[in-house]
Amino acid sequence: MTIAQGVAKRLAYKVEDSWGVVTTPTVGGQYLRRVTSDINLTKDAYQSNELRTDYQVADYRHGVRRVGGNINGEFSLGTYKDFLAAAFRKAWVAGSTFTSGSGTEITTTTTTIVRAGGSWITDGFKVGDVVRMTNHSTTANNSKNFRVASLSSTVMTIAGTTPLTADAAPDATCTVAVTGSKLWVPTTGHTDQSFSIEHNFSDLDESEVFSGCKVNTIGLSLPPTGMMTVQLGMTGKDMTALSGASAPYFTAASAETTSGILAAVNGTLRIGGTDVAVVTGLSLNIEGNYTSEPVVGSNTVPGIFPGRVRASGQFTAFYDGGTLRDDFINETEIQLVANIEAAGNDPKDVLVINLPRIKFGGATKDDGEKGLVQTIPFTCLLRTDGADTTAAHLKTTISLQDTSF
């Protein structure tokens, strides 16, 4: 008897054209890296409540079929982009780009990129973005990651002490670009994507294909030591079991990604406009608040309906003074930006987690024969200071930037 082994199991997925309809197997599809995936079919169950003179239960029935479970992984750039887009209810978009010319020449100081005309904000640049310069006359400024700390129409201030090389000579051929792609929870035009997900048990020549799967929750964890992890909480409609020549179902799925796993130790954390080096851990939770209700005459739900996208989290930090505590006491609204770099040569690829408006829900401190640590939960709120085209911040609760695609 062959017993299925986890290392022989493969997970493949594909975005559905219609909710709950398993997609065509030979076109598209993607194998997904994972640590574990416990997506399974469950059923509601009903037991008879009759009072009987034989003192026993005479009937037990199955009801509505449902799919649910978690995909757990170690976070690598580009790997979970489809699931993140579904959770944020928006497609990834290319980062903004500006190329200088006559009247919009670029000059630099040690901390600013200045353009002679036009507007960084109108061109789509935002506080928290990671930008790179190319074709700048000062070679030292090219192909580096610069973190945008603040913006006005013509002045882009870069985080750090002296990240740039100063050059007062106007440059009319320089390009400044938000590298890679960005994603955020939009205010209009929300998408509602679902997936067909296959567990292929290759050692048994069997598969289970789950249909109508939506991303209900995402959990991101950044420990001070160890890999960054991701948990995708899935909810779905039904499952089809396949075996023999029918398995695997996705016969032409693309190979798993090969990007390196991120570690929180490689990066920076900026809270309230200041880089901090005392944070001992960060976690972020995104909830889609999907609901589904059974109907008479069907053993599957007719739909899985989206609720509000809510984001919250928590970080722990060594207690080095009352700044963070006072932000909690005073209900101060601040921005939190985490930049996590991949391994490799400069310019390294990076994931940017940008929370443009958060409010602390506490600031408790522990005790003991050690450095004291405070725990600070927070809630992400919609930033509303102007339209996207006229404000230095996106009108959203959370945005991401992935420079790898």
C-alpha positions in Angstrom: 0.0 0.0 0.0 1.3 3.4 -1.0 1.0 6.2 1.6 0.9 9.8 0.3 3.9 11.8 1.4 4.0 15.6 1.8 7.2 16.0 -0.3 5.5 14.3 -3.2 2.4 16.6 -3.1 2.3 19.5 -5.5 0.0 22.5 -5.4 -1.1 24.2 -8.6 -3.6 27.0 -9.1 -5.2 29.1 -11.8 -7.5 32.2 -11.7 -11.0 31.3 -12.6 -12.9 32.9 -15.5 -16.2 32.3 -13.6 -16.6 31.7 -9.9 -16.8 28.1 -9.0 -16.1 26.8 -12.5 -12.8 24.8 -12.7 -10.6 26.4 -15.3 -9.2 24.7 -18.4 -6.3 22.5 -17.4 -4.0 22.8 -20.4 -3.8 26.6 -20.6 -2.0 28.6 -17.9 -1.8 27.4 -14.3 1.0 27.9 -11.8 2.8 25.6 -9.4 3.0 27.3 -6.0 5.8 27.0 -3.4 4.5 26.2 0.1 5.4 25.0 3.6 2.0 23.4 4.1 -1.5 23.5 2.5 -4.4 22.0 4.4 -7.2 23.1 2.1 -10.0 20.5 2.4 -13.6 19.8 1.7 -16.0 19.8 4.6 -19.7 19.3 4.9 -22.3 20.6 7.3 -23.9 17.7 9.2 -27.3 17.2 10.8 -28.3 14.7 13.4 -31.9 13.7 14.2 -33.3 15.1 17.4 -36.2 12.7 17.6 -37.1 11.3 21.0 -37.4 7.5 20.5 -38.5 4.7 22.8 -35.4 2.8 21.8 -33.2 5.6 23.3 -31.1 5.9 20.1 -30.2 8.2 17.2 -31.7 6.9 13.9 -30.5 9.4 11.3 -27.6 11.6 10.4 -27.3 13.5 7.2 -24.7 15.5 5.2 -25.5 19.1 4.2 -23.8 21.9 2.3 -20.3 21.3 1.0 -17.7 23.9 1.7 -13.9 24.3 1.1 -11.5 26.0 3.5 -8.0 25.9 4.9 -4.7 27.6 4.9 -1.7 27.8 2.5 1.4 28.5 4.6 4.7 29.6 2.9 7.9 31.4 3.3 7.6 34.7 1.5 9.5 35.2 -1.7 9.1 38.0 -4.2 6.6 37.4 -7.0 5.5 34.0 -5.6 2.2 35.1 -4.1 1.4 38.1 -6.3 -1.9 36.6 -7.7 -3.2 35.9 -4.2 -2.2 39.3 -2.9 -4.0 40.9 -5.9 -7.1 38.9 -5.2 -7.1 39.9 -1.5 -6.5 43.6 -2.3 -9.2 43.4 -5.0 -7.0 45.1 -7.6 -4.5 44.2 -10.3 -0.8 45.0 -9.9 0.2 48.1 -11.9 3.6 49.3 -13.1 5.4 51.9 -11.0 5.5 55.5 -12.1 8.3 56.8 -14.3 9.6 60.3 -15.1 12.3 61.2 -17.6 13.8 64.7 -17.4 13.9 67.1 -20.3 14.1 70.7 -21.2 12.4 72.6 -18.3 12.3 69.6 -16.1 16.0 69.0 -15.6 17.2 67.0 -12.5 19.6 68.1 -9.9 20.6 66.4 -6.7 21.7 67.2 -3.2 22.9 64.5 -0.7 19.2 63.9 0.3 17.0 65.2 -2.5 16.2 64.7 -6.1 14.9 68.1 -7.5 13.2 68.6 -10.8 13.0 72.1 -12.5 9.4 71.7 -13.5 6.3 69.5 -13.4 5.3 67.5 -10.4 6.4 64.3 -8.8 2.9 63.9 -7.2 1.0 64.5 -10.4 3.3 61.9 -12.1 2.2 59.3 -9.5 5.1 59.1 -7.1 4.2 58.6 -3.4 5.8 58.7 0.0 7.2 55.2 0.8 8.0 54.3 -2.8 11.4 52.8 -3.7 12.8 54.6 -6.7 15.9 54.1 -8.9 17.7 56.5 -11.2 19.2 55.6 -14.5 21.2 57.6 -17.0 22.1 60.2 -14.5 25.3 62.1 -15.2 26.6 61.2 -11.8 27.2 57.4 -12.1 27.1 56.9 -8.3 23.4 57.8 -8.3 22.4 55.2 -10.8 20.9 51.7 -10.1 20.5 52.2 -6.4 17.4 51.8 -4.2 16.2 55.2 -2.8 13.4 55.4 -0.3 11.0 58.4 -0.7 10.7 60.1 2.7 8.6 63.1 1.6 7.4 64.8 -1.6 6.5 68.2 -2.9 5.8 69.1 -6.5 9.5 69.4 -7.4 11.4 68.0 -4.4 11.7 64.3 -3.6 13.4 63.8 -0.2 15.2 60.5 0.2 15.4 58.7 3.6 18.8 58.3 5.1 21.7 60.6 6.1 23.5 61.0 2.7 22.0 58.5 0.3 22.7 60.5 -2.9 25.7 62.2 -4.5 25.2 65.9 -4.9 25.2 67.2 -8.5 24.0 70.8 -9.1 24.5 70.5 -12.9 21.0 70.2 -14.6 20.5 66.8 -16.1 17.9 66.6 -19.0 18.3 62.9 -19.8 17.8 61.2 -16.4 15.0 58.7 -15.6 13.6 58.3 -12.1 11.3 55.3 -11.7 9.2 53.5 -9.1 10.8 50.1 -9.7 8.7 47.0 -10.4 4.9 46.9 -9.6 2.6 48.3 -7.0 -0.6 47.1 -5.4 -3.1 48.7 -3.1 -6.7 48.4 -1.9 -8.5 50.8 -4.2 -11.5 53.1 -3.5 -13.3 52.1 -6.7 -13.2 49.5 -9.4 -12.7 46.5 -7.1 -12.1 43.1 -8.6 -13.5 39.8 -7.2 -11.1 37.0 -8.3 -11.4 33.3 -7.4 -9.1 30.4 -8.0 -9.1 26.7 -8.9 -6.5 25.0 -6.6 -5.2 21.5 -7.1 -3.5 19.2 -4.6 -1.7 16.6 -6.7 -0.6 13.5 -4.8 1.9 12.4 -7.4 2.9 9.2 -5.5 -0.8 8.1 -5.6 -1.6 9.4 -9.1 -4.5 11.3 -7.6 -5.6 14.9 -7.3 -8.2 17.0 -5.5 -9.3 20.1 -7.3 -10.9 22.8 -5.2 -13.1 25.3 -7.0 -14.4 28.8 -6.2 -11.5 29.6 -3.8 -11.2 33.1 -2.6 -8.5 34.7 -0.3 -10.3 35.5 2.9 -7.3 36.3 5.1 -3.6 37.0 4.7 -1.1 36.9 7.5 2.4 38.2 7.1 5.0 37.7 9.8 8.5 39.3 10.0 10.4 37.8 13.0 13.8 39.5 13.9 15.6 36.2 13.0 14.2 33.7 10.6 12.3 33.8 7.3 9.4 36.1 6.6 6.3 33.9 6.4 2.8 34.2 4.7 -0.4 32.5 5.5 -3.3 32.5 3.0 -6.7 31.7 4.5 -8.8 30.3 1.7 -12.6 29.8 1.5 -14.2 28.0 -1.5 -17.2 26.2 -3.1 -16.5 22.5 -3.8 -14.0 19.8 -4.6 -13.6 17.3 -7.4 -11.5 14.1 -6.9 -9.4 12.8 -9.8 -7.3 9.7 -10.3 -5.3 7.9 -13.0 -5.1 9.6 -16.4 -7.1 12.6 -15.0 -4.3 13.5 -12.5 -2.7 15.9 -12.4 -5.5 18.2 -13.7 -3.2 21.2 -14.5 -0.9 19.4 -16.9 0.7 22.6 -18.3 1.3 24.6 -15.1 4.3 26.9 -15.0 7.2 25.9 -12.8 7.5 27.3 -9.2 9.2 30.6 -8.8 12.9 30.6 -7.9 13.2 34.0 -6.1 15.0 34.0 -2.7 13.1 33.9 0.5 12.9 37.2 2.4 14.3 37.7 5.9 13.2 40.7 8.0 16.8 41.3 9.2 17.6 42.5 5.7 15.7 45.8 5.4 14.5 48.9 7.2 11.5 49.9 9.2 10.3 53.5 9.2 7.7 54.6 11.8 6.3 58.1 11.9 8.9 59.4 9.5 11.9 58.0 11.4 14.0 54.9 10.8 13.9 52.7 13.9 16.3 49.9 14.9 14.6 48.7 18.1 11.7 46.7 16.6 11.9 43.0 17.6 9.0 41.7 15.4 6.2 42.8 13.0 3.0 41.0 11.9 0.3 42.2 9.6 -3.2 40.7 9.0 -5.5 41.4 6.1 -9.1 40.3 6.3 -11.5 40.1 3.4 -14.6 39.3 5.5 -16.2 37.0 2.9 -19.5 35.4 3.8 -21.6 32.7 2.2 -25.1 31.3 3.0 -26.7 28.0 1.9 -29.9 27.9 0.0 -32.7 25.4 -0.4 -32.2 22.9 -3.2 -28.4 23.0 -3.5 -25.6 21.3 -1.7 -23.2 24.2 -2.4 -23.4 27.9 -1.6 -24.5 30.2 -4.5 -21.7 32.6 -3.9 -19.0 33.9 -1.6 -19.6 37.6 -1.0 -16.9 40.2 -0.1 -17.0 42.4 2.9 -14.7 45.3 3.9 -11.0 44.8 3.5 -9.6 45.4 7.0 -5.9 45.5 7.9 -4.3 45.4 11.3 -1.1 44.2 12.9 1.3 44.4 15.8 5.0 45.1 16.4 7.2 44.6 19.4 10.0 47.0 20.2 12.6 47.6 22.9 11.4 50.4 25.1 13.8 53.3 24.5 11.7 56.2 25.6 8.1 57.4 25.5 7.7 58.4 21.8 5.7 55.3 20.7 3.9 55.2 24.1 2.9 58.8 23.6 1.7 58.2 20.1 -0.7 55.7 21.6 -1.8 58.0 24.4 -2.4 60.9 22.0 -4.1 58.8 19.3 -1.4 60.1 16.9 -1.9 58.9 13.3 1.4 57.9 11.7 2.8 56.1 8.7 4.6 52.8 8.8 6.8 51.6 5.9 8.7 48.3 6.0 11.4 47.6 3.3 12.5 44.0 3.1 15.4 43.3 0.7 16.1 40.1 -1.1 19.6 38.6 -1.2 21.9 39.4 -4.1 23.9 42.2 -5.6 22.9 45.9 -5.5 20.4 47.1 -6.4 18.6 44.4 -4.5 15.0 43.6 -5.2 12.7 44.7 -2.3 9.2 44.3 -1.0 7.7 47.5 0.4 4.8 47.3 2.8 3.4 50.8 3.1 0.7 51.6 5.8 0.0 55.3 5.2 -2.2 55.9 8.2 -2.2 53.7 11.3 -3.3 54.3 14.9 -1.9 52.4 17.9 -4.2 50.3 20.1 -1.9 49.9 23.0 1.7 50.2 24.3 2.2 47.6 27.0 5.7 46.8 28.4 7.0 43.5 29.8 9.5 43.1 32.7 12.4 41.0 33.6 16.2 40.7 33.7 16.5 41.8 30.1 15.9 44.6 27.7 12.3 45.7 28.2 9.9 45.2 25.3 6.7 47.0 24.5 3.9 45.5 22.4 2.1 47.8 20.1 -1.0 46.6 18.2 -2.3 48.9 15.4 -5.2 49.3 13.0 -4.8 50.5 9.4 -7.1 53.3 8.4 -7.9 54.8 5.0 -5.7 57.8 4.2 -8.0 60.6 2.8 -5.8 63.7 2.5 -6.7 64.5 -1.1 -7.1 62.6 -4.4 -4.4 60.2 -5.6 -3.3 62.7 -8.3 -2.8 65.6 -5.9 -1.6 64.0 -2.6 1.7 62.6 -1.6 0.1 59.4 -0.2 -2.2 56.9 -1.8 -5.8 57.0 -0.8 -5.8 53.5 0.7 -5.2 51.5 4.0 -2.2 49.5 2.6 0.0 49.3 -0.5 2.7 47.0 -1.6 5.6 47.4 -4.0 7.5 44.4 -5.5 10.5 45.4 -7.5 11.0 41.9 -9.0 8.4 42.1 -11.8 
